[in-house]
Amino acid sequence: QVQLVESGGGLVQAGGSLRLSCAASGRTFGSDTMGWFRQAPGKEREFVGAIEWSGGIAYYADSVKGRFTISRENAKNTVFLQMNNLKPEDTAIYFCAVQARPWGYSAKSSAAYDYWGQGTQVTVSS
């Protein structure tokens, strides 16, 4: 059974930083894609970024490029989302997810992901 557990959310002032973690278990993630999504109240879940588990290549939404960085620690089966220069519009519940396939054109769609964590709240005050 695949389990994804996010942590690290909280309240931060605009311009501040947070690092989210996603501890994964229950599967060999070899060539999977690990994604981060977020959902603000009244809005659809949106792609934030993703990383190829094997090669470590990361991809980002334009809205976070240059501010957010995704990394992974293979030995601990953990993926990180480092968020810098946070803005109030970054406020959302952040989810990590696993797509049981390598990165592809569909990997920016939440529908492409097979497993999800419970989410962690990030609130950025102005």
C-alpha positions in Angstrom: 0.0 0.0 0.0 1.5 3.3 -1.1 1.5 6.0 1.5 2.5 9.6 1.1 2.8 11.9 4.1 3.4 15.6 3.7 4.7 17.8 6.4 6.2 21.3 6.8 3.3 23.5 6.1 2.4 26.5 8.2 1.9 30.2 8.3 4.6 32.5 6.9 4.8 36.2 6.0 5.1 37.2 2.4 8.7 37.0 1.3 9.4 34.1 3.7 10.3 30.5 3.0 9.0 27.0 3.9 10.2 23.5 3.0 7.6 20.8 2.5 8.5 17.2 2.8 6.7 14.1 1.4 7.7 10.8 2.9 6.8 8.0 0.5 6.5 4.3 1.3 4.9 1.1 -0.1 6.4 1.0 -3.5 9.7 1.0 -5.4 9.7 4.4 -7.1 12.3 3.6 -9.7 11.1 5.4 -12.7 8.1 7.2 -11.2 7.3 10.9 -11.3 6.8 12.6 -8.0 4.5 15.6 -8.2 3.5 18.6 -6.1 0.1 20.2 -6.6 -1.8 22.8 -4.7 -5.4 23.7 -4.2 -6.7 27.1 -3.0 -10.3 27.6 -1.7 -12.7 27.6 -4.6 -10.1 26.8 -7.2 -9.1 23.7 -9.0 -6.0 21.7 -8.0 -3.0 23.0 -10.0 0.4 21.7 -10.9 3.3 23.1 -9.0 6.1 20.9 -10.1 7.4 17.4 -10.4 10.6 15.4 -10.3 11.7 12.3 -12.0 12.6 9.9 -9.2 15.4 8.2 -11.1 17.1 11.0 -12.9 16.2 13.9 -10.6 15.2 16.2 -13.3 12.6 18.7 -12.1 9.8 20.6 -13.9 7.9 23.6 -12.6 4.8 25.7 -13.3 5.6 29.1 -14.6 4.0 30.7 -11.5 6.7 29.2 -9.2 9.7 28.9 -11.4 12.7 30.6 -9.9 11.1 30.6 -6.4 10.4 26.9 -5.7 12.8 24.0 -5.9 12.0 20.3 -5.9 14.5 17.7 -4.7 14.5 14.1 -3.5 16.5 12.0 -1.1 16.4 8.5 -2.5 17.7 6.8 0.6 14.8 8.1 2.7 12.2 7.9 -0.1 11.5 11.6 0.5 10.7 14.5 -1.8 11.1 18.1 -0.8 9.5 21.3 -2.0 11.6 24.3 -1.0 9.5 27.5 -1.4 11.2 30.8 -1.3 9.9 34.4 -1.7 6.4 33.2 -0.9 3.5 35.3 -2.0 -0.1 35.5 -0.6 -1.3 33.8 -3.8 0.8 30.8 -2.9 -1.7 30.1 -0.1 -3.2 26.7 -0.6 -3.2 23.1 0.5 -0.2 21.4 -1.0 -0.3 17.8 -2.0 2.4 15.4 -3.1 1.5 12.7 -5.6 3.0 9.7 -7.4 2.6 9.0 -11.1 3.6 5.4 -11.6 5.2 6.3 -15.0 8.1 8.4 -16.1 7.6 12.1 -16.8 5.5 12.7 -19.9 3.3 15.3 -21.4 0.4 14.5 -19.1 2.3 14.8 -15.9 1.1 18.3 -15.3 -2.4 17.0 -14.9 -3.7 15.8 -11.6 -5.6 13.0 -13.3 -2.3 11.4 -14.4 -1.3 10.7 -10.8 -2.1 7.4 -9.0 -1.4 8.1 -5.4 -1.9 11.2 -3.2 -1.0 12.4 0.2 -3.4 14.1 2.6 -2.1 17.6 2.0 -0.5 20.2 4.2 -1.8 23.8 4.5 0.5 26.7 3.5 -0.7 30.2 4.4 1.1 33.3 3.3 0.1 36.5 5.0 0.6 39.9 3.3 
